[in-house]
Amino acid sequence: MFFTTIPITSDKSVELSDINNKMLYIPEGFAHGFQALTNNAEIIYFNTQFYHPESESGVNIADPKVGIQFPLDINNQSDKDKSIGFLE
């Protein structure tokens, strides 16, 4: 599993696996995204609040201003994520 965070001022990426046993804490206010690197990846989210769809926002991974280099080609992305505009 490849995880990336975007605090909008800098970014940090890390690979998580059953081999390295790392975990990642993403503070409130950070954008984040992930890419499964295997076909059997599992992810567990813990949240500080109940989900509020009206508060949701996002960052388009194809935005050149973000510049995330994922390890694999992006070949499976939700329509919702594809529709997110680029940063201004």
Sequence and secondary structure as in RCSB ss.txt:
>XXXX:A:sequence
MFFTTIPITSDKSVELSDINNKMLYIPEGFAHGFQALTNNAEIIYFNTQFYHPESESGVNIADPKVGIQFPLDIN
NQSDKDKSIGFLE
>XXXX:A:secstr
 EEEEE SS  EEEE  TTT       TT EEEEE SSTT       SS   GGG     TT TTT    SS   
   HHHHT     
